Amino acid sequence: MRALIVDDSRSIRSYVRLLLEKQGLECIEAENGQCALAAMQQCGACDLALVDVNMPVMGGLECVKAMRGNPGMKSMKIMMVTSEADHALIEAALEAGADEYLMKPFDADALIGKLQMIGFAQG
């Protein structure tokens, strides 16, 4: 199984990669939505994407809408990962096609719990 980590923070990408690799997922990283779409065009769709909301070039909501508009990515599970606590933004992310929402800062247990909810982590 393969996961795409989309975040403009290198440290967040590294942390999430470490946690996902412990769950047996192969990881691809992208620094913004545009890079994420290009990576999947080159490498093929992933099984899971963790997408930050606020990024330069192409933000998370726009990226999720583009992913959901691509027939090859419709079955991919998408988790928004952000520090934004605005309820309207959470609703917008879910309406755009996100399957789950994880608030920063988070720890390993919080991420694993959300992954379990969408079928991507062992207990």
A tleap script that builds the chain and sets N, CA, C and O, in Angstrom:
source leaprc.protein.ff14SB
mol = sequence {
  NMET ARG ALA LEU ILE VAL ASP ASP SER ARG
  SER ILE ARG SER TYR VAL ARG LEU LEU LEU
  GLU LYS GLN GLY LEU GLU CYS ILE GLU ALA
  GLU ASN GLY GLN CYS ALA LEU ALA ALA MET
  GLN GLN CYS GLY ALA CYS ASP LEU ALA LEU
  VAL ASP VAL ASN MET PRO VAL MET GLY GLY
  LEU GLU CYS VAL LYS ALA MET ARG GLY ASN
  PRO GLY MET LYS SER MET LYS ILE MET MET
  VAL THR SER GLU ALA ASP HIE ALA LEU ILE
  GLU ALA ALA LEU GLU ALA GLY ALA ASP GLU
  TYR LEU MET LYS PRO PHE ASP ALA ASP ALA
  LEU ILE GLY LYS LEU GLN MET ILE GLY PHE
  ALA GLN CGLY
}
set mol.1.N position { 0.841 -1.179 0.000 }
set mol.1.CA position { 0.000 0.000 0.000 }
set mol.1.C position { 0.883 1.239 0.000 }
set mol.1.O position { 1.963 1.248 0.591 }
set mol.2.N position { 0.418 2.265 -0.659 }
set mol.2.CA position { 1.225 3.459 -0.830 }
set mol.2.C position { 0.469 4.701 -0.366 }
set mol.2.O position { -0.728 4.849 -0.613 }
set mol.3.N position { 1.196 5.590 0.314 }
set mol.3.CA position { 0.606 6.830 0.832 }
set mol.3.C position { 1.336 8.034 0.261 }
set mol.3.O position { 2.546 8.000 0.040 }
set mol.4.N position { 0.580 9.098 0.027 }
set mol.4.CA position { 1.121 10.369 -0.435 }
set mol.4.C position { 0.977 11.375 0.704 }
set mol.4.O position { -0.119 11.577 1.227 }
set mol.5.N position { 2.082 12.001 1.085 }
set mol.5.CA position { 2.087 12.997 2.160 }
set mol.5.C position { 2.287 14.357 1.509 }
set mol.5.O position { 3.322 14.612 0.895 }
set mol.6.N position { 1.290 15.231 1.646 }
set mol.6.CA position { 1.332 16.536 0.992 }
set mol.6.C position { 1.323 17.625 2.060 }
set mol.6.O position { 0.300 17.873 2.698 }
set mol.7.N position { 2.473 18.272 2.248 }
set mol.7.CA position { 2.596 19.322 3.270 }
set mol.7.C position { 3.794 20.183 2.907 }
set mol.7.O position { 4.823 19.668 2.470 }
set mol.8.N position { 3.664 21.485 3.085 }
set mol.8.CA position { 4.790 22.373 2.763 }
set mol.8.C position { 5.873 22.353 3.834 }
set mol.8.O position { 6.943 22.928 3.635 }
set mol.9.N position { 5.618 21.708 4.955 }
set mol.9.CA position { 6.615 21.595 6.021 }
set mol.9.C position { 7.379 20.269 5.884 }
set mol.9.O position { 6.798 19.189 5.997 }
set mol.10.N position { 8.678 20.372 5.642 }
set mol.10.CA position { 9.508 19.178 5.515 }
set mol.10.C position { 9.483 18.352 6.805 }
set mol.10.O position { 9.462 17.122 6.754 }
set mol.11.N position { 9.485 19.028 7.963 }
set mol.11.CA position { 9.496 18.297 9.233 }
set mol.11.C position { 8.191 17.518 9.438 }
set mol.11.O position { 8.219 16.395 9.942 }
set mol.12.N position { 7.062 18.095 9.058 }
set mol.12.CA position { 5.787 17.381 9.167 }
set mol.12.C position { 5.793 16.175 8.227 }
set mol.12.O position { 5.379 15.083 8.615 }
set mol.13.N position { 6.265 16.373 6.982 }
set mol.13.CA position { 6.327 15.250 6.045 }
set mol.13.C position { 7.194 14.120 6.597 }
set mol.13.O position { 6.826 12.949 6.500 }
set mol.14.N position { 8.335 14.466 7.171 }
set mol.14.CA position { 9.240 13.448 7.719 }
set mol.14.C position { 8.593 12.699 8.881 }
set mol.14.O position { 8.701 11.476 8.970 }
set mol.15.N position { 7.922 13.429 9.770 }
set mol.15.CA position { 7.257 12.826 10.928 }
set mol.15.C position { 6.150 11.873 10.476 }
set mol.15.O position { 6.059 10.745 10.960 }
set mol.16.N position { 5.309 12.335 9.543 }
set mol.16.CA position { 4.207 11.509 9.058 }
set mol.16.C position { 4.756 10.282 8.327 }
set mol.16.O position { 4.225 9.182 8.478 }
set mol.17.N position { 5.814 10.466 7.540 }
set mol.17.CA position { 6.439 9.340 6.833 }
set mol.17.C position { 6.889 8.269 7.829 }
set mol.17.O position { 6.635 7.080 7.631 }
set mol.18.N position { 7.553 8.697 8.888 }
set mol.18.CA position { 8.028 7.766 9.913 }
set mol.18.C position { 6.866 6.956 10.483 }
set mol.18.O position { 6.961 5.736 10.616 }
set mol.19.N position { 5.767 7.636 10.819 }
set mol.19.CA position { 4.604 6.954 11.396 }
set mol.19.C position { 3.950 6.001 10.398 }
set mol.19.O position { 3.550 4.895 10.761 }
set mol.20.N position { 3.842 6.432 9.142 }
set mol.20.CA position { 3.191 5.591 8.135 }
set mol.20.C position { 4.042 4.384 7.765 }
set mol.20.O position { 3.518 3.291 7.547 }
set mol.21.N position { 5.355 4.585 7.693 }
set mol.21.CA position { 6.232 3.462 7.371 }
set mol.21.C position { 6.182 2.402 8.467 }
set mol.21.O position { 6.314 1.212 8.180 }
set mol.22.N position { 5.994 2.821 9.722 }
set mol.22.CA position { 5.825 1.855 10.812 }
set mol.22.C position { 4.550 1.034 10.633 }
set mol.22.O position { 4.436 -0.066 11.174 }
set mol.23.N position { 3.591 1.570 9.873 }
set mol.23.CA position { 2.342 0.857 9.582 }
set mol.23.C position { 2.457 0.036 8.296 }
set mol.23.O position { 1.479 -0.555 7.839 }
set mol.24.N position { 3.654 0.006 7.721 }
set mol.24.CA position { 3.880 -0.794 6.526 }
set mol.24.C position { 3.518 -0.118 5.219 }
set mol.24.O position { 3.415 -0.782 4.187 }
set mol.25.N position { 3.324 1.191 5.245 }
set mol.25.CA position { 2.978 1.920 4.022 }
set mol.25.C position { 4.225 2.486 3.353 }
set mol.25.O position { 5.107 3.029 4.020 }
set mol.26.N position { 4.291 2.356 2.039 }
set mol.26.CA position { 5.332 3.016 1.247 }
set mol.26.C position { 4.893 4.471 1.089 }
set mol.26.O position { 3.709 4.727 0.868 }
set mol.27.N position { 5.816 5.431 1.195 }
set mol.27.CA position { 5.439 6.846 1.182 }
set mol.27.C position { 6.077 7.631 0.039 }
set mol.27.O position { 7.224 7.405 -0.344 }
set mol.28.N position { 5.290 8.555 -0.483 }
set mol.28.CA position { 5.741 9.542 -1.456 }
set mol.28.C position { 5.440 10.894 -0.822 }
set mol.28.O position { 4.402 11.057 -0.179 }
set mol.29.N position { 6.330 11.862 -0.994 }
set mol.29.CA position { 6.129 13.192 -0.411 }
set mol.29.C position { 5.969 14.245 -1.505 }
set mol.29.O position { 6.536 14.131 -2.591 }
set mol.30.N position { 5.181 15.273 -1.188 }
set mol.30.CA position { 5.012 16.425 -2.076 }
set mol.30.C position { 4.857 17.665 -1.209 }
set mol.30.O position { 4.241 17.615 -0.144 }
set mol.31.N position { 5.421 18.787 -1.673 }
set mol.31.CA position { 5.411 20.019 -0.873 }
set mol.31.C position { 4.195 20.902 -1.105 }
set mol.31.O position { 3.998 21.877 -0.380 }
set mol.32.N position { 3.376 20.581 -2.102 }
set mol.32.CA position { 2.132 21.318 -2.325 }
set mol.32.C position { 1.219 20.480 -3.221 }
set mol.32.O position { 1.613 19.423 -3.713 }
set mol.33.N position { 0.012 20.963 -3.422 }
set mol.33.CA position { -0.961 20.208 -4.196 }
set mol.33.C position { -0.545 19.960 -5.628 }
set mol.33.O position { -0.770 18.875 -6.164 }
set mol.34.N position { 0.056 20.949 -6.248 }
set mol.34.CA position { 0.495 20.798 -7.635 }
set mol.34.C position { 1.553 19.695 -7.760 }
set mol.34.O position { 1.500 18.878 -8.679 }
set mol.35.N position { 2.505 19.681 -6.837 }
set mol.35.CA position { 3.538 18.633 -6.825 }
set mol.35.C position { 2.910 17.264 -6.552 }
set mol.35.O position { 3.352 16.257 -7.105 }
set mol.36.N position { 1.884 17.226 -5.705 }
set mol.36.CA position { 1.206 15.968 -5.389 }
set mol.36.C position { 0.538 15.389 -6.634 }
set mol.36.O position { 0.666 14.196 -6.911 }
set mol.37.N position { -0.166 16.220 -7.376 }
set mol.37.CA position { -0.837 15.746 -8.585 }
set mol.37.C position { 0.184 15.278 -9.616 }
set mol.37.O position { -0.030 14.273 -10.294 }
set mol.38.N position { 1.297 16.008 -9.734 }
set mol.38.CA position { 2.355 15.617 -10.670 }
set mol.38.C position { 2.979 14.288 -10.256 }
set mol.38.O position { 3.268 13.448 -11.108 }
set mol.39.N position { 3.190 14.092 -8.958 }
set mol.39.CA position { 3.782 12.846 -8.464 }
set mol.39.C position { 2.881 11.662 -8.775 }
set mol.39.O position { 3.365 10.601 -9.167 }
set mol.40.N position { 1.580 11.833 -8.605 }
set mol.40.CA position { 0.665 10.726 -8.879 }
set mol.40.C position { 0.517 10.490 -10.375 }
set mol.40.O position { 0.272 9.362 -10.805 }
set mol.41.N position { 0.661 11.533 -11.161 }
set mol.41.CA position { 0.617 11.356 -12.610 }
set mol.41.C position { 1.827 10.530 -13.055 }
set mol.41.O position { 1.731 9.708 -13.967 }
set mol.42.N position { 2.950 10.759 -12.405 }
set mol.42.CA position { 4.181 10.056 -12.746 }
set mol.42.C position { 4.215 8.641 -12.160 }
set mol.42.O position { 4.612 7.697 -12.844 }
set mol.43.N position { 3.799 8.490 -10.896 }
set mol.43.CA position { 3.936 7.211 -10.181 }
set mol.43.C position { 2.649 6.397 -10.112 }
set mol.43.O position { 2.679 5.232 -9.714 }
set mol.44.N position { 1.541 6.980 -10.486 }
set mol.44.CA position { 0.256 6.310 -10.348 }
set mol.44.C position { -0.421 6.703 -9.042 }
set mol.44.O position { 0.214 7.242 -8.135 }
set mol.45.N position { -1.704 6.428 -8.961 }
set mol.45.CA position { -2.484 6.799 -7.778 }
set mol.45.C position { -2.002 6.045 -6.543 }
set mol.45.O position { -1.477 4.936 -6.635 }
set mol.46.N position { -2.194 6.668 -5.400 }
set mol.46.CA position { -1.853 6.058 -4.119 }
set mol.46.C position { -3.129 5.519 -3.475 }
set mol.46.O position { -4.237 5.791 -3.938 }
set mol.47.N position { -2.955 4.761 -2.412 }
set mol.47.CA position { -4.098 4.226 -1.675 }
set mol.47.C position { -4.620 5.230 -0.646 }
set mol.47.O position { -5.794 5.218 -0.277 }
set mol.48.N position { -3.713 6.095 -0.197 }
set mol.48.CA position { -4.008 7.051 0.875 }
set mol.48.C position { -3.268 8.350 0.596 }
set mol.48.O position { -2.129 8.333 0.129 }
set mol.49.N position { -3.913 9.474 0.880 }
set mol.49.CA position { -3.239 10.773 0.809 }
set mol.49.C position { -3.536 11.540 2.089 }
set mol.49.O position { -4.682 11.605 2.535 }
set mol.50.N position { -2.490 12.122 2.677 }
set mol.50.CA position { -2.630 13.014 3.827 }
set mol.50.C position { -2.275 14.394 3.317 }
set mol.50.O position { -1.139 14.628 2.903 }
set mol.51.N position { -3.226 15.309 3.341 }
set mol.51.CA position { -3.077 16.590 2.659 }
set mol.51.C position { -3.269 17.750 3.616 }
set mol.51.O position { -4.300 17.850 4.281 }
set mol.52.N position { -2.270 18.634 3.687 }
set mol.52.CA position { -2.368 19.859 4.467 }
set mol.52.C position { -3.332 20.809 3.761 }
set mol.52.O position { -3.480 20.739 2.541 }
set mol.53.N position { -3.982 21.686 4.501 }
set mol.53.CA position { -4.913 22.638 3.901 }
set mol.53.C position { -4.164 23.846 3.338 }
set mol.53.O position { -4.343 24.194 2.171 }
set mol.54.N position { -3.331 24.486 4.154 }
set mol.54.CA position { -2.664 25.722 3.749 }
set mol.54.C position { -1.267 25.455 3.204 }
set mol.54.O position { -0.341 25.128 3.947 }
set mol.55.N position { -1.139 25.604 1.875 }
set mol.55.CA position { 0.146 25.416 1.208 }
set mol.55.C position { 0.253 26.426 0.072 }
set mol.55.O position { -0.763 26.861 -0.471 }
set mol.56.N position { 1.481 26.801 -0.289 }
set mol.56.CA position { 1.654 27.685 -1.441 }
set mol.56.C position { 1.391 26.926 -2.743 }
set mol.56.O position { 1.302 25.698 -2.739 }
set mol.57.N position { 1.268 27.639 -3.832 }
set mol.57.CA position { 1.070 27.137 -5.196 }
set mol.57.C position { -0.321 26.537 -5.366 }
set mol.57.O position { -1.133 27.087 -6.109 }
set mol.58.N position { -0.617 25.427 -4.699 }
set mol.58.CA position { -1.955 24.829 -4.713 }
set mol.58.C position { -2.257 24.295 -3.322 }
set mol.58.O position { -1.557 23.418 -2.817 }
set mol.59.N position { -3.299 24.830 -2.712 }
set mol.59.CA position { -3.681 24.425 -1.367 }
set mol.59.C position { -4.383 23.081 -1.334 }
set mol.59.O position { -4.670 22.486 -2.373 }
set mol.60.N position { -4.654 22.614 -0.126 }
set mol.60.CA position { -5.222 21.300 0.075 }
set mol.60.C position { -6.625 21.107 -0.478 }
set mol.60.O position { -6.912 20.068 -1.072 }
set mol.61.N position { -7.499 22.082 -0.297 }
set mol.61.CA position { -8.870 21.917 -0.795 }
set mol.61.C position { -8.884 21.773 -2.312 }
set mol.61.O position { -9.572 20.908 -2.854 }
set mol.62.N position { -8.126 22.622 -2.993 }
set mol.62.CA position { -8.044 22.561 -4.452 }
set mol.62.C position { -7.445 21.214 -4.894 }
set mol.62.O position { -7.895 20.611 -5.869 }
set mol.63.N position { -6.440 20.767 -4.168 }
set mol.63.CA position { -5.799 19.485 -4.472 }
set mol.63.C position { -6.785 18.327 -4.310 }
set mol.63.O position { -6.862 17.455 -5.175 }
set mol.64.N position { -7.532 18.314 -3.218 }
set mol.64.CA position { -8.499 17.239 -2.970 }
set mol.64.C position { -9.575 17.239 -4.061 }
set mol.64.O position { -9.964 16.176 -4.546 }
set mol.65.N position { -10.051 18.411 -4.445 }
set mol.65.CA position { -11.064 18.487 -5.516 }
set mol.65.C position { -10.507 17.922 -6.817 }
set mol.65.O position { -11.207 17.204 -7.532 }
set mol.66.N position { -9.254 18.241 -7.129 }
set mol.66.CA position { -8.626 17.715 -8.345 }
set mol.66.C position { -8.470 16.203 -8.265 }
set mol.66.O position { -8.695 15.501 -9.251 }
set mol.67.N position { -8.084 15.694 -7.088 }
set mol.67.CA position { -7.949 14.243 -6.913 }
set mol.67.C position { -9.293 13.547 -7.116 }
set mol.67.O position { -9.381 12.541 -7.820 }
set mol.68.N position { -10.324 14.085 -6.501 }
set mol.68.CA position { -11.652 13.472 -6.604 }
set mol.68.C position { -12.224 13.597 -8.016 }
set mol.68.O position { -13.096 12.817 -8.399 }
set mol.69.N position { -11.745 14.563 -8.786 }
set mol.69.CA position { -12.197 14.718 -10.162 }
set mol.69.C position { -11.509 13.776 -11.130 }
set mol.69.O position { -11.913 13.668 -12.288 }
set mol.70.N position { -10.471 13.091 -10.665 }
set mol.70.CA position { -9.719 12.147 -11.495 }
set mol.70.C position { -10.263 10.737 -11.240 }
set mol.70.O position { -10.184 10.248 -10.113 }
set mol.71.N position { -10.814 10.074 -12.267 }
set mol.71.CA position { -11.393 8.738 -12.066 }
set mol.71.C position { -10.413 7.733 -11.449 }
set mol.71.O position { -10.837 6.847 -10.707 }
set mol.72.N position { -9.134 7.849 -11.735 }
set mol.72.CA position { -8.144 6.926 -11.195 }
set mol.72.C position { -7.845 7.135 -9.718 }
set mol.72.O position { -7.186 6.303 -9.094 }
set mol.73.N position { -8.331 8.253 -9.148 }
set mol.73.CA position { -8.049 8.564 -7.745 }
set mol.73.C position { -9.298 8.535 -6.870 }
set mol.73.O position { -9.225 8.829 -5.677 }
set mol.74.N position { -10.424 8.188 -7.444 }
set mol.74.CA position { -11.685 8.237 -6.692 }
set mol.74.C position { -11.718 7.312 -5.482 }
set mol.74.O position { -12.349 7.635 -4.475 }
set mol.75.N position { -11.047 6.164 -5.567 }
set mol.75.CA position { -11.099 5.214 -4.457 }
set mol.75.C position { -10.040 5.497 -3.384 }
set mol.75.O position { -10.057 4.878 -2.321 }
set mol.76.N position { -9.131 6.417 -3.654 }
set mol.76.CA position { -8.087 6.759 -2.693 }
set mol.76.C position { -8.714 7.390 -1.444 }
set mol.76.O position { -9.606 8.232 -1.551 }
set mol.77.N position { -8.249 6.984 -0.275 }
set mol.77.CA position { -8.688 7.606 0.970 }
set mol.77.C position { -7.883 8.891 1.168 }
set mol.77.O position { -6.670 8.907 0.957 }
set mol.78.N position { -8.555 9.955 1.571 }
set mol.78.CA position { -7.892 11.245 1.761 }
set mol.78.C position { -8.161 11.758 3.165 }
set mol.78.O position { -9.307 11.827 3.610 }
set mol.79.N position { -7.078 12.119 3.857 }
set mol.79.CA position { -7.182 12.710 5.185 }
set mol.79.C position { -6.587 14.115 5.143 }
set mol.79.O position { -5.424 14.288 4.778 }
set mol.80.N position { -7.375 15.107 5.513 }
set mol.80.CA position { -6.863 16.467 5.636 }
set mol.80.C position { -6.125 16.556 6.966 }
set mol.80.O position { -6.612 16.074 7.989 }
set mol.81.N position { -4.949 17.173 6.946 }
set mol.81.CA position { -4.131 17.325 8.148 }
set mol.81.C position { -3.793 18.811 8.250 }
set mol.81.O position { -3.058 19.341 7.416 }
set mol.82.N position { -4.332 19.486 9.276 }
set mol.82.CA position { -4.158 20.934 9.345 }
set mol.82.C position { -4.291 21.480 10.755 }
set mol.82.O position { -4.814 20.818 11.651 }
set mol.83.N position { -3.812 22.690 10.931 }
set mol.83.CA position { -3.956 23.382 12.208 }
set mol.83.C position { -5.233 24.221 12.243 }
set mol.83.O position { -5.552 24.815 13.273 }
set mol.84.N position { -5.958 24.274 11.140 }
set mol.84.CA position { -7.196 25.068 11.066 }
set mol.84.C position { -8.328 24.354 11.804 }
set mol.84.O position { -8.663 23.214 11.480 }
set mol.85.N position { -8.911 25.019 12.786 }
set mol.85.CA position { -9.996 24.422 13.572 }
set mol.85.C position { -11.375 24.954 13.172 }
set mol.85.O position { -12.376 24.596 13.792 }
set mol.86.N position { -11.437 25.793 12.156 }
set mol.86.CA position { -12.685 26.392 11.708 }
set mol.86.C position { -13.643 25.304 11.200 }
set mol.86.O position { -13.313 24.549 10.285 }
set mol.87.N position { -14.827 25.239 11.809 }
set mol.87.CA position { -15.802 24.210 11.450 }
set mol.87.C position { -16.197 24.305 9.972 }
set mol.87.O position { -16.411 23.278 9.327 }
set mol.88.N position { -16.295 25.510 9.434 }
set mol.88.CA position { -16.652 25.684 8.018 }
set mol.88.C position { -15.581 25.077 7.114 }
set mol.88.O position { -15.896 24.510 6.067 }
set mol.89.N position { -14.326 25.196 7.516 }
set mol.89.CA position { -13.237 24.614 6.732 }
set mol.89.C position { -13.286 23.090 6.782 }
set mol.89.O position { -13.038 22.419 5.780 }
set mol.90.N position { -13.608 22.552 7.951 }
set mol.90.CA position { -13.748 21.103 8.078 }
set mol.90.C position { -14.861 20.610 7.148 }
set mol.90.O position { -14.687 19.620 6.437 }
set mol.91.N position { -15.989 21.296 7.156 }
set mol.91.CA position { -17.097 20.935 6.272 }
set mol.91.C position { -16.685 21.044 4.810 }
set mol.91.O position { -17.016 20.172 4.006 }
set mol.92.N position { -15.961 22.114 4.458 }
set mol.92.CA position { -15.505 22.299 3.075 }
set mol.92.C position { -14.577 21.160 2.650 }
set mol.92.O position { -14.651 20.687 1.516 }
set mol.93.N position { -13.705 20.722 3.558 }
set mol.93.CA position { -12.784 19.623 3.249 }
set mol.93.C position { -13.558 18.329 2.996 }
set mol.93.O position { -13.261 17.596 2.052 }
set mol.94.N position { -14.540 18.057 3.834 }
set mol.94.CA position { -15.341 16.847 3.664 }
set mol.94.C position { -16.175 16.919 2.391 }
set mol.94.O position { -16.319 15.921 1.685 }
set mol.95.N position { -16.724 18.097 2.095 }
set mol.95.CA position { -17.494 18.277 0.864 }
set mol.95.C position { -16.605 18.140 -0.372 }
set mol.95.O position { -17.058 17.662 -1.411 }
set mol.96.N position { -15.341 18.555 -0.263 }
set mol.96.CA position { -14.405 18.451 -1.380 }
set mol.96.C position { -14.029 17.000 -1.659 }
set mol.96.O position { -13.564 16.672 -2.751 }
set mol.97.N position { -14.232 16.129 -0.662 }
set mol.97.CA position { -13.952 14.713 -0.870 }
set mol.97.C position { -13.046 14.074 0.151 }
set mol.97.O position { -12.707 12.898 0.015 }
set mol.98.N position { -12.639 14.813 1.179 }
set mol.98.CA position { -11.805 14.218 2.223 }
set mol.98.C position { -12.615 13.191 3.002 }
set mol.98.O position { -13.812 13.368 3.225 }
set mol.99.N position { -11.949 12.115 3.413 }
set mol.99.CA position { -12.614 11.067 4.186 }
set mol.99.C position { -12.489 11.296 5.690 }
set mol.99.O position { -13.349 10.868 6.460 }
set mol.100.N position { -11.421 11.970 6.105 }
set mol.100.CA position { -11.166 12.236 7.528 }
set mol.100.C position { -10.425 13.550 7.659 }
set mol.100.O position { -9.971 14.129 6.672 }
set mol.101.N position { -10.310 14.015 8.904 }
set mol.101.CA position { -9.711 15.308 9.221 }
set mol.101.C position { -8.894 15.150 10.496 }
set mol.101.O position { -9.415 14.683 11.509 }
set mol.102.N position { -7.621 15.533 10.459 }
set mol.102.CA position { -6.749 15.417 11.624 }
set mol.102.C position { -6.157 16.789 11.949 }
set mol.102.O position { -5.595 17.462 11.085 }
set mol.103.N position { -6.297 17.184 13.212 }
set mol.103.CA position { -5.811 18.497 13.646 }
set mol.103.C position { -4.342 18.447 14.069 }
set mol.103.O position { -3.919 17.533 14.776 }
set mol.104.N position { -3.568 19.451 13.621 }
set mol.104.CA position { -2.190 19.643 14.100 }
set mol.104.C position { -2.261 20.509 15.347 }
set mol.104.O position { -3.154 21.353 15.421 }
set mol.105.N position { -1.403 20.363 16.310 }
set mol.105.CA position { -0.406 19.286 16.374 }
set mol.105.C position { -1.076 17.977 16.765 }
set mol.105.O position { -2.082 17.970 17.473 }
set mol.106.N position { -0.514 16.882 16.302 }
set mol.106.CA position { -1.041 15.565 16.630 }
set mol.106.C position { 0.119 14.661 17.023 }
set mol.106.O position { 1.276 14.932 16.703 }
set mol.107.N position { -0.217 13.580 17.725 }
set mol.107.CA position { 0.805 12.605 18.083 }
set mol.107.C position { 0.535 11.318 17.316 }
set mol.107.O position { -0.442 11.214 16.574 }
set mol.108.N position { 1.403 10.355 17.502 }
set mol.108.CA position { 1.287 9.086 16.783 }
set mol.108.C position { -0.056 8.413 17.037 }
set mol.108.O position { -0.666 7.883 16.108 }
set mol.109.N position { -0.522 8.426 18.281 }
set mol.109.CA position { -1.790 7.768 18.613 }
set mol.109.C position { -2.969 8.390 17.866 }
set mol.109.O position { -3.858 7.677 17.401 }
set mol.110.N position { -2.975 9.719 17.751 }
set mol.110.CA position { -4.068 10.395 17.044 }
set mol.110.C position { -4.070 10.015 15.567 }
set mol.110.O position { -5.123 9.733 14.995 }
set mol.111.N position { -2.897 10.008 14.957 }
set mol.111.CA position { -2.809 9.638 13.541 }
set mol.111.C position { -3.216 8.177 13.342 }
set mol.111.O position { -3.987 7.867 12.435 }
set mol.112.N position { -2.709 7.296 14.171 }
set mol.112.CA position { -3.033 5.873 14.044 }
set mol.112.C position { -4.535 5.652 14.234 }
set mol.112.O position { -5.141 4.848 13.527 }
set mol.113.N position { -5.129 6.364 15.188 }
set mol.113.CA position { -6.570 6.256 15.401 }
set mol.113.C position { -7.365 6.638 14.160 }
set mol.113.O position { -8.312 5.947 13.786 }
set mol.114.N position { -6.982 7.732 13.527 }
set mol.114.CA position { -7.669 8.161 12.299 }
set mol.114.C position { -7.424 7.162 11.179 }
set mol.114.O position { -8.341 6.864 10.414 }
set mol.115.N position { -6.211 6.639 11.064 }
set mol.115.CA position { -5.907 5.638 10.043 }
set mol.115.C position { -6.744 4.378 10.247 }
set mol.115.O position { -7.217 3.779 9.281 }
set mol.116.N position { -6.924 3.981 11.496 }
set mol.116.CA position { -7.758 2.813 11.792 }
set mol.116.C position { -9.213 3.053 11.350 }
set mol.116.O position { -9.881 2.149 10.848 }
set mol.117.N position { -9.680 4.281 11.548 }
set mol.117.CA position { -11.053 4.620 11.176 }
set mol.117.C position { -11.302 4.436 9.680 }
set mol.117.O position { -12.407 4.088 9.265 }
set mol.118.N position { -10.258 4.674 8.872 }
set mol.118.CA position { -10.432 4.544 7.422 }
set mol.118.C position { -9.777 3.268 6.863 }
set mol.118.O position { -9.664 3.093 5.650 }
set mol.119.N position { -9.348 2.384 7.778 }
set mol.119.CA position { -8.872 1.077 7.368 }
set mol.119.C position { -7.403 0.976 6.980 }
set mol.119.O position { -7.043 0.105 6.188 }
set mol.120.N position { -6.542 1.843 7.514 }
set mol.120.CA position { -5.138 1.843 7.117 }
set mol.120.C position { -4.146 1.590 8.242 }
set mol.120.O position { -2.965 1.887 8.067 }
set mol.121.N position { -4.553 1.069 9.363 }
set mol.121.CA position { -3.588 0.834 10.439 }
set mol.121.C position { -4.006 -0.385 11.243 }
set mol.121.O position { -5.188 -0.684 11.411 }
set mol.122.N position { -2.995 -1.068 11.725 }
set mol.122.CA position { -3.234 -2.175 12.636 }
set mol.122.C position { -3.476 -1.605 14.024 }
set mol.122.O position { -3.131 -0.455 14.292 }
set mol.123.N position { -4.055 -2.384 14.890 }
set mol.123.CA position { -4.347 -1.931 16.233 }
set mol.123.C position { -3.169 -1.697 17.093 }
set mol.123.O position { -3.318 -1.310 18.252 }
savepdb mol mol.pdb
quit
